[in-house]
């Protein structure tokens, strides 16, 4: 008989307990998706002000939306309609915002290509020595230059 009671208690615990934390977790997860509008630059879940009117108002709106059964996408759309796209903690992955996601990788790739090209260019050795320039002086000019240098040194 005790085993039946323990089994019933376990079933009740497994069924009843996860509902409240799941709702709190979803509220916290939603709070991480939106920026606080007080100007702190942090998400709603991380706003460090003790008294923050915009944060408290937005969190109460999230709780109301969750209580009425709205999906996270509907809540997201409601906040975007109210505050604009800047309310999102991460830019949407579309349009010009893709530059925020792929720009650093493109810059790293371009930098690697430039370094590889410069390394290949600088590591090349000439196959033949450069041509030796011919003496621009005639033999008579060379003799005059030698005499002048000897006279100068004395």
Contact map, one row per residue, 1 for C-alpha under 8 A:
1111100000000000000000000000000000000000000000000000000000000000000000000000000000000000000000000000000000000000000000000000000000000000000000000000000000
1111110000000000000000000000000000000000000000000000000000000000000000000000000000000000000000000000000000000000000000000000000000000000000000000000000000
1111111000000000000000000000000000000000000000000000000000000000000000000000000000000000000000000000000000000000000000000000000000000000000000000000000000
1111111100000000000000000000000000000000000000000000000000000000000000000000000000000000000000000000000000000000000000000000000000000000000000000000000000
1111111110000000000000000000000000000000000000000000000000000000000000000000000000000000000000000000000000000000000000000000000000000000000000000000000000
0111111111000000000000000000000000000000000000000000000000000000000000000000000000000000000000000000000000000000000000000000000000000000000000000000000000
0011111111100000000000000000000000000000000000000000000000000000000000000000000000000000000000000000000000000000000000000000000000000000000000000000000000
0001111111110000000000000000000000000000000000000000000000000000000000000000000000000000000000000000000000000000000000000000000000000000000000000000000000
0000111111111000000000000000000000000000000000000000000000000000000000000000000000000000000000000000000000000000000000000000000000000000000000000000000000
0000011111111100000000000000000000000000000000000000000000000000000000000000000000000000000000000000000000000000000000000000000000000000000000000000000000
0000001111111110000000000000000000000000000000000000000000000000000000000000000000000000000000000000000000000000000000000000000000000000000000000000000000
0000000111111111100000000000000000000000000000000000000000000000000000000000000000000000000000000000000000000000000000000000000000000000000000000000000000
0000000011111111100000000000000000000000000000000000000000000000000000000000000000000000000000000000000000000000000000000000000000000000000000000000000000
0000000001111111110000000000000000000000000000000000000000000000000000000000000000000000000000000000000000000000000000000000000000000000000000000000000000
0000000000111111111000000000000000000000000000000000000000000000000000000000000000000000000000000000000000000000000000000000000000000000000000000000000000
0000000000011111111000000000000000000000000000000000000000000000000000000000000000000000000000000000000000000000000000000000000000000000000000000000000000
0000000000011111111110000000000000000000000000000000000000000000000000000000000000000000000000000000000000000000000000000000000000000000000000000000000000
0000000000000111111111000000000000000000000000000000000000000000000000000000000000000000000000000000000000000000000000000000000000000000000000000000000000
0000000000000011111111100000000000000000000000000000000000000000000000000000000000000000000000000000000000000000000000000000000000000000000000000000000000
0000000000000000111111110000000000000000000000000000000000000000000000000000000000000000000000000000000000000000000000000000000000000000000000000000000000
0000000000000000111111111000000000000000000000000000000000000000000000000000000000000000000000000000000000000000000000000000000000000000000000000000000000
0000000000000000011111111100000000000000000000000000000000000000000000000000000000000000000000000000000000000000000000000000000000000000000000000000000000
0000000000000000001111111110000000000000000000000000000000000000010000000000000000000000000000000000000000000000000000000000000000000000000000000000000000
0000000000000000000111111111000000000000000000000000000000000000000000000000000000000000000000000000000000000000000000000000000000000000000000000000000000
0000000000000000000011111111100000000000000000000000000000000000000000000000000000000000000000000000000000000000000000000000000000000000000000000000000000
0000000000000000000001111111110000000000000000000000000000000000000000000000000000000000000000000000000000000000000000000000000000000000000000000000000000
0000000000000000000000111111111000000000000000000000000000000110010000000000000000000000000000000000000000000000000000000000000000000000000000000000000000
0000000000000000000000011111111100000000000010000000000000000000000000000000000000000000000000000000000000000000000000000000000000000000000000000000000000
0000000000000000000000001111111110000000000000000000000000000000000000000000000000000000000000000000000000000000000000000000000000000000000000000000000000
0000000000000000000000000111111111000000000000000000000000000100000000010000000000000000000000000000000000000000000000000000000000000000000000000000000000
0000000000000000000000000011111111000000001110000000000000100100000000000000000000000000000000000000000000000000000000000000000000000000000000000000000000
0000000000000000000000000001111111100000001111000000000000000000000000000000000000000000100000000000000000000000000000000000000000000000000000000000000000
0000000000000000000000000000111111100000001100000000000000000000000000000000000000000001110000000000000000000000000000000000000000000000000000000000000000
0000000000000000000000000000011111110000001100000000000000000000000000000000000000000011100000000000000000000000000000000000000000000000000000000000000000
0000000000000000000000000000000111111000111100000000000000000000000000000000000000000111100000000000000000000000000000000000000000000000000000000000000000
0000000000000000000000000000000001111111111100100000011000000000000000000000000000000010000000000000000000000000000000000000000000000000000000000000000000
0000000000000000000000000000000000111111000000000000011000000000000000000000000000000010000000000000000000000000000000000000000000000000000000000000000000
0000000000000000000000000000000000011111100000000001111000000000000000000000000000000000000000000000000000000000000000000000000000000000000000000000000000
0000000000000000000000000000000000011111100000000000000000000000000000000000000000000000000000000000000000000000000000000000000000000000000000000000000000
0000000000000000000000000000000000011111110000100000000000000000000000000000000000000000000000000000000000000000000000000000000000000000000000000000000000
0000000000000000000000000000000000110111111000000000000000000000000000000000000000000000000000000000000000000000000000000000000000000000000000000000000000
0000000000000000000000000000000000110001111111100000000000000000000000000000000000000000000000000000000000000000000000000000000000000000000000000000000000
0000000000000000000000000000001111110000111111100000000000000000000000000000000000000000100000000000000000000000000000000000000000000000000000000000000000
0000000000000000000000000000001111110000011111100000001001100000000000000000000000000000000000000000000000000000000000000000000000000000000000000000000000
0000000000000000000000000001001100000000011111100000000000000000000000000000000000000000000000000000000000000000000000000000000000000000000000000000000000
0000000000000000000000000000000100000000011111110000000000000000000000000000000000000000000000000000000000000000000000000000000000000000000000000000000000
0000000000000000000000000000000000010001011111111000001000000000000000000000000000000000000000000000000000000000000000000000000000000000000000000000000000
0000000000000000000000000000000000000000000001111100000000000000000000000000000000000000000000000000000000000000000000000000000000000000000000000000000000
0000000000000000000000000000000000000000000000111111000000000000000000000000000000000000000000000000000000000000000000000000000000000000000000000000000000
0000000000000000000000000000000000000000000000011111000000000000000000000000000000000000000000000000000000000000000000000000000000000000000000000000000000
0000000000000000000000000000000000000000000000001111100000000000000000000000000000000000000000000000000000000000000000000000000000000000000000000000000000
0000000000000000000000000000000000000100000000001111111100000000000000000000000000000000000000000000000000000000000000000000000000000000000000000000000000
0000000000000000000000000000000000000100000000000011111110000000000000000000000000000000000000000000000000000000000000000000000000000000000000000000000000
0000000000000000000000000000000000011100000000000001111111000000000000000000000000000000000000000000000000000000000000000000000000000000000000000000000000
0000000000000000000000000000000000011100000100100001111111100000000000000000000000000000000000000000000000000000000000000000000000000000000000000000000000
0000000000000000000000000000000000000000000000000001111111110000000000000000000000000000000000000000000000000000000000000000000000000000000000000000000000
0000000000000000000000000000000000000000000000000000111111111000000000000000000000000000000000000000000000000000000000000000000000000000000000000000000000
0000000000000000000000000000000000000000000100000000011111111100000000000000000000000000000000000000000000000000000000000000000000000000000000000000000000
0000000000000000000000000000001000000000000100000000001111111110000000000000000000000000000000000000000000000000000000000000000000000000000000000000000000
0000000000000000000000000000000000000000000000000000000111111111000000000000000000000000000000000000000000000000000000000000000000000000000000000000000000
0000000000000000000000000000000000000000000000000000000011111111100000000000000000000000000000000000000000000000000000000000000000000000000000000000000000
0000000000000000000000000010011000000000000000000000000001111111110000000010000000000000000000000000000000000000000000000000000000000000000000000000000000
0000000000000000000000000010000000000000000000000000000000111111111000000000000000000000000000000000000000000000000000000000000000000000000000000000000000
0000000000000000000000000000000000000000000000000000000000011111111100000000000000000000000000000000000000000000000000000000000000000000000000000000000000
0000000000000000000000000000000000000000000000000000000000001111111111000010000000000000000000000000000000000000000000000000000000000000000000000000000000
0000000000000000000000100010000000000000000000000000000000000111111111100000000000000000000000000000000000000000000000000000000000000000000000000000000000
0000000000000000000000000000000000000000000000000000000000000011111111000000000000000000000000000000000000000000000000000000000000000000000000000000000000
0000000000000000000000000000000000000000000000000000000000000001111111000000000000000000000000000000000000000000000000000000000000000000000000000000000000
0000000000000000000000000000000000000000000000000000000000000000111111100000000000000000000000000000000000000000000000000000000000000000000000000000000000
0000000000000000000000000000000000000000000000000000000000000000111111110110000000000000000000000000000000000000000000000000000000000000000000000000000000
0000000000000000000000000000000000000000000000000000000000000000010011111110000000000000000000000000000000000000000000000000000000000000000000000000000000
0000000000000000000000000000010000000000000000000000000000000000000001111111000000000000000000000000000000000000000000000000000000000000000000000000000000
0000000000000000000000000000000000000000000000000000000000000000000000111111100000000000000000000000000000000000000000000000000000000000000000000000000000
0000000000000000000000000000000000000000000000000000000000000000000001111111110000000000000000000000000000000000000000000000000000000000000000000000000000
0000000000000000000000000000000000000000000000000000000000000100100001111111111000000000000000000000000000000000000000000000000000000000000000000000000000
0000000000000000000000000000000000000000000000000000000000000000000000011111111100000000000000000000000000000000000000000000000000000000000000000000000000
0000000000000000000000000000000000000000000000000000000000000000000000001111111110000000000000000000000000000000000000000000000000000000000000000000000000
0000000000000000000000000000000000000000000000000000000000000000000000000111111111000000000000000000000000000000000000000000000000000000000000000000000000
0000000000000000000000000000000000000000000000000000000000000000000000000011111111110010000000000000000000000000000000000000000000000000000000000000000000
0000000000000000000000000000000000000000000000000000000000000000000000000001111111111111000000000000000000000000000000000000000000000000000000000000000000
0000000000000000000000000000000000000000000000000000000000000000000000000000111111110000000000000000000000000000000000000000000000000000000000000000000000
0000000000000000000000000000000000000000000000000000000000000000000000000000011111110000000000000000000000000000000000000000000000000000000000000000000000
0000000000000000000000000000000000000000000000000000000000000000000000000000001111111110000000000000000000000000000000000000000000000000000000000000000000
0000000000000000000000000000000000000000000000000000000000000000000000000000001111111110000000000000000000000000000000000000000000000000000000000000000000
0000000000000000000000000000000000000000000000000000000000000000000000000000000100111111001000000000000000000000000000000000000000000000000000000000000000
0000000000000000000000000000000000100000000000000000000000000000000000000000000100111111101000000000000000000000000000000000000000000000000000000000000000
0000000000000000000000000000000001111000000000000000000000000000000000000000001100111111100000000000000000000000000000000000000000000000000000000000000000
0000000000000000000000000000000011100000000000000000000000000000000000000000000100001111111000000000000000000000000000000000000000000000000000000000000000
0000000000000000000000000000000111100000001000000000000000000000000000000000000000000111111000000000000000000000000000000000000000000000000000000000000000
0000000000000000000000000000000010000000000000000000000000000000000000000000000000000001111100000000000000000000000000000000000000000000000000000000000000
0000000000000000000000000000000000000000000000000000000000000000000000000000000000001101111110001001000000000000000000000000000000000000000000000000000000
0000000000000000000000000000000000000000000000000000000000000000000000000000000000000000011111001100000000000000000000000000000000000000000000000000000000
0000000000000000000000000000000000000000000000000000000000000000000000000000000000000000001111101100100000000000000000000000000000000000000000000000000000
0000000000000000000000000000000000000000000000000000000000000000000000000000000000000000000111111100000000000000000000000000000000000000000000000000000000
0000000000000000000000000000000000000000000000000000000000000000000000000000000000000000000011111100000000000000000000000000000000000000000000000000000000
0000000000000000000000000000000000000000000000000000000000000000000000000000000000000000000001111110000000000000000000000000000000000000000000000000000000
0000000000000000000000000000000000000000000000000000000000000000000000000000000000000000001111111111100000000000000000000000000000000000000000000000000000
0000000000000000000000000000000000000000000000000000000000000000000000000000000000000000000111111111111000000000000000000000000000000000000000000000000000
0000000000000000000000000000000000000000000000000000000000000000000000000000000000000000000000011111111000000000000000000000000000000000000000000000000000
0000000000000000000000000000000000000000000000000000000000000000000000000000000000000000001000001111111100000000000000000000000000000000000000000000000000
0000000000000000000000000000000000000000000000000000000000000000000000000000000000000000000010001111111100000000000000000000000000000000000000000000000000
0000000000000000000000000000000000000000000000000000000000000000000000000000000000000000000000000111111111000000000000000000000000000000000000000000000000
0000000000000000000000000000000000000000000000000000000000000000000000000000000000000000000000000111111111100000000000000000000000000000000000000000000000
0000000000000000000000000000000000000000000000000000000000000000000000000000000000000000000000000001111111110000000000000000000000000000000000000000000000
0000000000000000000000000000000000000000000000000000000000000000000000000000000000000000000000000000011111111000000000000000000000000000000000000000000000
0000000000000000000000000000000000000000000000000000000000000000000000000000000000000000000000000000011111111100000000000000000000000000000000000000000000
0000000000000000000000000000000000000000000000000000000000000000000000000000000000000000000000000000001111111110000000000000000000000000000000000000000000
0000000000000000000000000000000000000000000000000000000000000000000000000000000000000000000000000000000111111111000000000000000000000000000000000000000000
0000000000000000000000000000000000000000000000000000000000000000000000000000000000000000000000000000000011111111100000000000000000000000000000000000000000
0000000000000000000000000000000000000000000000000000000000000000000000000000000000000000000000000000000001111111110000000000000000000000000000000000000000
0000000000000000000000000000000000000000000000000000000000000000000000000000000000000000000000000000000000111111111000000000000000000000000000000000000000
0000000000000000000000000000000000000000000000000000000000000000000000000000000000000000000000000000000000011111111100000000000000000000000000000000000000
0000000000000000000000000000000000000000000000000000000000000000000000000000000000000000000000000000000000001111111110000000000000000000000000000000000000
0000000000000000000000000000000000000000000000000000000000000000000000000000000000000000000000000000000000000111111111000000000000000000000000000000000000
0000000000000000000000000000000000000000000000000000000000000000000000000000000000000000000000000000000000000011111111100000000000000000000000000000000000
0000000000000000000000000000000000000000000000000000000000000000000000000000000000000000000000000000000000000001111111110000000000000000000000000000000000
0000000000000000000000000000000000000000000000000000000000000000000000000000000000000000000000000000000000000000111111111000000000000000000000000000000000
0000000000000000000000000000000000000000000000000000000000000000000000000000000000000000000000000000000000000000011111111100000000000000000000000000000000
0000000000000000000000000000000000000000000000000000000000000000000000000000000000000000000000000000000000000000001111111110000000000000000000000000000000
0000000000000000000000000000000000000000000000000000000000000000000000000000000000000000000000000000000000000000000111111111000000000000000000000000000000
0000000000000000000000000000000000000000000000000000000000000000000000000000000000000000000000000000000000000000000011111111000000000000000000000000000000
0000000000000000000000000000000000000000000000000000000000000000000000000000000000000000000000000000000000000000000001111111000000000000000000000000000000
0000000000000000000000000000000000000000000000000000000000000000000000000000000000000000000000000000000000000000000000111111100000000000000000000000000000
0000000000000000000000000000000000000000000000000000000000000000000000000000000000000000000000000000000000000000000000011111110000000000000000000000000000
0000000000000000000000000000000000000000000000000000000000000000000000000000000000000000000000000000000000000000000000000011111000000000000000000000000000
0000000000000000000000000000000000000000000000000000000000000000000000000000000000000000000000000000000000000000000000000001111110000000000000000000000000
0000000000000000000000000000000000000000000000000000000000000000000000000000000000000000000000000000000000000000000000000000111110000000000000000000000000
0000000000000000000000000000000000000000000000000000000000000000000000000000000000000000000000000000000000000000000000000000011111000000000000000000000000
0000000000000000000000000000000000000000000000000000000000000000000000000000000000000000000000000000000000000000000000000000011111100000000000000000000000
0000000000000000000000000000000000000000000000000000000000000000000000000000000000000000000000000000000000000000000000000000000111110000000000000000000000
0000000000000000000000000000000000000000000000000000000000000000000000000000000000000000000000000000000000000000000000000000000011111000000000000000000000
0000000000000000000000000000000000000000000000000000000000000000000000000000000000000000000000000000000000000000000000000000000001111100000000000000000000
0000000000000000000000000000000000000000000000000000000000000000000000000000000000000000000000000000000000000000000000000000000000111110000000000000000000
0000000000000000000000000000000000000000000000000000000000000000000000000000000000000000000000000000000000000000000000000000000000011111000000000000000000
0000000000000000000000000000000000000000000000000000000000000000000000000000000000000000000000000000000000000000000000000000000000001111110000000000000000
0000000000000000000000000000000000000000000000000000000000000000000000000000000000000000000000000000000000000000000000000000000000000111110000000000000000
0000000000000000000000000000000000000000000000000000000000000000000000000000000000000000000000000000000000000000000000000000000000000011111111000000000000
0000000000000000000000000000000000000000000000000000000000000000000000000000000000000000000000000000000000000000000000000000000000000011111111000000000000
0000000000000000000000000000000000000000000000000000000000000000000000000000000000000000000000000000000000000000000000000000000000000000111111100000000000
0000000000000000000000000000000000000000000000000000000000000000000000000000000000000000000000000000000000000000000000000000000000000000111111110000000000
0000000000000000000000000000000000000000000000000000000000000000000000000000000000000000000000000000000000000000000000000000000000000000111111111000000000
0000000000000000000000000000000000000000000000000000000000000000000000000000000000000000000000000000000000000000000000000000000000000000111111111100000000
0000000000000000000000000000000000000000000000000000000000000000000000000000000000000000000000000000000000000000000000000000000000000000001111111110000000
0000000000000000000000000000000000000000000000000000000000000000000000000000000000000000000000000000000000000000000000000000000000000000000111111111000000
0000000000000000000000000000000000000000000000000000000000000000000000000000000000000000000000000000000000000000000000000000000000000000000011111111100000
0000000000000000000000000000000000000000000000000000000000000000000000000000000000000000000000000000000000000000000000000000000000000000000001111111110000
0000000000000000000000000000000000000000000000000000000000000000000000000000000000000000000000000000000000000000000000000000000000000000000000111111111000
0000000000000000000000000000000000000000000000000000000000000000000000000000000000000000000000000000000000000000000000000000000000000000000000011111111100
0000000000000000000000000000000000000000000000000000000000000000000000000000000000000000000000000000000000000000000000000000000000000000000000001111111110
0000000000000000000000000000000000000000000000000000000000000000000000000000000000000000000000000000000000000000000000000000000000000000000000000111111111
0000000000000000000000000000000000000000000000000000000000000000000000000000000000000000000000000000000000000000000000000000000000000000000000000011111111
0000000000000000000000000000000000000000000000000000000000000000000000000000000000000000000000000000000000000000000000000000000000000000000000000001111111
0000000000000000000000000000000000000000000000000000000000000000000000000000000000000000000000000000000000000000000000000000000000000000000000000000111111
0000000000000000000000000000000000000000000000000000000000000000000000000000000000000000000000000000000000000000000000000000000000000000000000000000011111
